[in-house]
Amino acid sequence: MSYATVGEFLSDLKEEFREGNDEMMKAVELKKVEQERKMIEEFVQEFRRTTRESGYKEKLLIEKFKSGINRMIKRKLMETE
C-alpha cells in the first residue's frame, strides 16, 4: 500500500477501525437486550432490530434470545413439553 499523503493514510485507517467498531458496538448493544417487563412482542422487535449487523451467527442468536427472555417465561417454557 502506498499513500500520497498522511491524510489519506489516516482516512483509510479510521475507516477500517470504524467498520470493525460498528459490528462490535452492535454486539455490545445486543448483550444488553432483555425482556424484563416488556411484552414478548416488544422484546422480539427490539431483539430483531438489534441483531442486524451484530455479527452473531444463528446459534449464538438463539442462545442470546433465550437468555434475554423474562425468567418467569423461561420457567414456563421449560415446564411444558
N, C-alpha and C positions, 0 to 999 in steps of 0.2 A: 504494500500500500504506500502511496505517496500523496502528500497533500501540498497544495500550493501555498497555503497559509496555516498558521496555528489556529486561526479561527475555524477553518474547515475541519481540522482535526478535532477540535473541541466540540463542534457541532455534531459530528459523527459519533463521538464518544458519548455525549449527552443523549443522543437518540437511542443508542444501544442500551444504555442503562435505564432509560425511561421505559422502553418496551418490556424489559425484564421486571422492572419495578411495578408496572401496571398489573402484570399477572400475579406478582407476589401480594400486592395490595388487595386484589380480588380474593385471593386465597385467605388472607387475614380477615377480610370482611365476612367471608363465608363461615369462618370459625365462630364468629360472633352471632350468627343467626340462631335464635332459639324461639320456640313457640311461646313459652311462658304462659301468659293468659290470653293470647290471641286465639281466634277461631282457627281451626285447622286450614281452612281455605286461605286465610291471610298468611299463615305460615308457609303454605305451599307456594303462593305467589311470590313472597319475599325470597324464599329459597331458590326458586327458578330464576328470578331476576338476578340474584347474587351469583348463581353458578355460571352465568355467562362469562366466558373468558377467564375462569378461575384456574384453569389448568388441571383441575381434578378429573380423574378418569371415573368411569361408571361405578366401579366397585367402591371407590372412596366416597363418591357422592351418596351412594346408598347408605354407607356407614354414617356419614355426617348427617344425613336426613334422619336416620334412626336416633342418633344421639341428640338431635335438636328437638325432637318431639317431647311434649309435656310428659313427665314421668307417670302421671296417672293414666294417660292414654297408652303409654308403653306397657304398663302393667296389665291393662285390659286386653291389649293385643296379645300379650304373652299367655294370658289365661284362656284365650279362645283357641279352638282347634284350627 
